[in-house]
Amino acid sequence: MATFISVPLKKSSEVDLVKPLSKFVTATYPPGEEQTEYLRAVEELNKLRKSALGRPLDKHESSLEILLRYYDQLCAIEPKFPFPELCLTFTWKDAFDKGSLFGGSVKLALASVGYEKTCVLFNVGALASQIASEQNLDNDEGLKTAAKFYQLASGAFAHIKDTVLSALNREPTMDISPETVGTLSQIMLSQAQEVFVLKATADKMKDAIVAKLANQAADYYGDAFKQCQYKENLPKEVLPVLAAKHCMMQATAELHQSALANQKKKFGEEIARLQHATELVKTAASRYDEYVNVKDLSDKINRALTAAKKDNDFIYHDRVPEVKDLEHIGKASLVKATAVQTPLSQNFSDLFEKMVPMAVQQSVSAANSRKADTVNRLIGSMREATNLCNGVLASLNLPAALEDLSGDAVPQSILEKSRAVVQQGGLQSIEQLIKDLPELLQRNREILDESLKMLDDEETTDNELRAKFNQRWNRTPSGDLYKPLRAEGNNFRSVLDKAVQADQVVRERYTAHCEMIALLCKPENELSAAIPSANPAKTLQGSEVVNVLRAQLAQLDEVKREREVLEGEVKSVTFDMTTKFLTALAQDGAINEEALTASELETRYGSHTQRVQQNLRRQEELLSLIQVSHQEFSALKQSNSEANNREEVLKKLASAHDSYIEISSNIKEGTKFYNDLTEILLKFQNKCSDIVFARKTERDELLKELQQSIAREPSAPSFNVPSYQSNTPAPASGGPTPAPRTVFTQQQPQAKPQPPARPPPPNITPQAASNSAPISTPVAPSSTNPLPVAPPTGPSQAQGPPYPTYQGYPGYYQMPVAYNPYAYGQFNMPYMPYQAQGQAGYPGGPPAQQTYPYPQQPPQQQPYYPQQ
């Protein structure tokens, strides 16, 4: 195998980036050229991911360039899209897990773009290591390229080590754990240093330099070996390769240091170092020969050692020191893990260059909120002042009291108020708007309830499956994932509750002024008839008090008109904080939104705030003067009950007009609020629907994997196979397989009584026995073959069951029934065990080479054991 270690690529499941990113674009940016450009960029991003992860990659720089571009693009869009809200789930398999009999490959699915970046960067390091391992190290260009990519791989793995835990916020798979990627980074750095050793050797650099480089490489490999010792997830060949490389680099360092010693006339040191190098090479060759080739290095060291010994023995006779007494070789590192700084690709161009980061978007949103608060505060204070002014004038019956000096006709101001109410739709318009509010409210409540119900149902299912599968259900809990959405839903519910309270206030106010508003909607003649008449005691037409009061009311009207103009100016102020926020983010790396927005608001609205305050102070002064003048006017005016009743009705009519204007404005604002909230809630519902759908898809995939894993699991616990069922070698003689032996402890066979001793057999020569016809008379055994004895009743080792005495059992021999003078106790003979050729008797038989002396049995009664 290759002597350089490369890392396998992680594999990812297919992910559709188009749908969720396009939804965010269409929801955030209005239709137009900008939105179209971003949607096109989303399509390009999806194609880029498929090119980088959706197909096998060649071990070439062009493939690595695609991975680098995708990684750079992920880094560029991470701050521009709210990925936690989009619920994009990325699934990756462990690079080193090949699966097992009882389960598939280890995989992890997370809704985190940080996880996607980490895995893509792992593949950058892995592919860089593969490209480096494919280089031709016999030429200078190949050596430079290999060193470059090994350092890039080391930097990629080192970056993952520092960032993986913060990027995932959970336990990663073993291949991207800090311990594993730290080890891989050290391995890549070691190999880069070794490449520099090879380059220094090829460039015929000084032996002192090569020795230091090689010693540093040996040190790097030693550190990698120590880190790798307890990494069970790495391939099994990694550890021996590292150990062999450590020995080889150390031997290389000793070789070149010995040459340096030779130059310094230290011939004993030269031999000691070469001997040490020889031992190191022998160790590598004996233990790791299948992983590395040390023949060239070994031959080189042996030649140098032979020459050095020869010269020292015949010429120098220098003392050879112990290895421990040798001076330590220096170290020199020429490698460094390449720092990961985006963009990694030299040809990178951001597909979403014009899109501002989410930090800027959030800051702009916060700035707009502060701007709206400022505008609402200014406009609210002016409207409140107008309502206060109208209330004071209505309580004083002004200007109707000045117009009603005759006491019979309807005051002109009341007629104008009546026409204004009729033009705006009158009572029916308000009643219809108030009737529509509950329907709008109910529609919004139903959308919100349905959205939250989807989250509740999915979370309930997730909790049930988690309780069922326990640790196997290893995905993010729905309760944790839905916290932002639930907080948003609770905020919407709070807004709806406040809206209900505001609706109730409007209804109560409408009920209080409903009668007078209906009176204002009537024709002039009916309105005049409804207002009580009063005969004035004297005429006040030319009174100075009346003239002063009219002048003051005119000034007050001017103040009110000025406020209307000022309100329009405040509403028309526009500014965009995006540029300032982008500048602050580029300069400081963060945005102090509050300080920047406050400064801009002061610049834009400072003068308007001062003008509003001056206007309010001017109104307050005029109202004080009007109240004093009205007291003088009331003192000059003759008072009676009819005049008081008429004045009270005119006050109510003026107040009803003001209330109608305010109620109509409030209801229209409420209707607009509910309609706008409906659009927001529909977006919220789509967001909930998308995340629930994504979670269901993830749940179905995980359930499928769990079911397959459970189906592959053994149905019973493992057990030890009995020894007699194991595959034992056949007997040497090729005889039949012995019967299985089992211990039976409950019942033991009764031992049969021993028969009387047989008389000695007649002397028959083997030749005569073989030439004569077979006879039924058995021959007594010789003294070298003792008679079998009954098995003991309590065997000390595992014994087979007693053979039954029925005919046909394998190993049973039926004795001849012809007259046999030697067969005393013929029908009460002891059990004669079956003895195969080459097999000891039971319990003790003759040697394998001795023929059993009794006559052979008929062929039809041969035992029927299965033959081997």
Secondary structure, 3 states (H helix, E strand, C coil): CCCCCCCCCCCECCCCCHHHHHHHHHHHCCCCHHHHHHHHHHHHHHHHHHHHHCCCCCCCHHHHHHHHHHHHHHHHHCCCCCHHHHCCCEEEECCCCCCECCECCCEEEECCHHHHHHHHHHHHHHHHHHHHHCCCCCCHHHHHHHHHHHHHHHHHHHHHHHHHHHHHCCCCCHHHCHHHHHHHHHHHHHHHHHHHHHHHHHCCCCHHHHHHHHHHHHHHHHHHHHHHCCCCCCCCCHHHHHHHHHHHHHHHHHHHHHHHHHHCCCHHHHHHHHHHHHHHHHHHHHHHCCCCCCHHHHHHHHHHHHHHHHHHHHHHCCCCCCHHHCCCCCCCCCCCCCCCCCCCCCCCCCCCCCCCCHHHHHHHHHHHHHHHHHHHHHHHHHHHHHHHHHHHHHHHCCCHHHHCCCCCCCCHHHHHHHHHHHHCCHHHHHHHHHHHHHHHHHHHHHHHHHHHHHHHHHHHHHHHHHHHHHHHCCCCCHHHHCHHHHHHHHHHHHHHHHHHHHHHHHHHHHHHHHHHHHHHCCCHHHHHHHCCCCCCCCCCCCCHHHHHHHHHHHHHHHHHHHHHHHHHHHHHCCCCCHHHHHHHHHHHCCCCHHHHHHHHHHHHHHHHHHHHHHHHHHHHHHHHHHHHHHHHHHHHCCCCHHHHHHHHHHHHHHHHHHHHHHHHHHHHHHHHHHHHHHHHHHHHHHHHHHHHHHHHHHHHHHHHHHHHHHHHCCCCCCCCCCHHHCCCCCCCCCCCCCCCCCCCCCCCCCCCCCCCCCCCCCCCCHHHHHHCCCCCCCCCCCCCCCCCCCCCCCCCCCCCCCCCCCCCCCCCCCCCCCCCCCCCCHHHCCCCCCCCCCCCCCCCCCCCCCCCCCCCCCHHHCCCCCCC
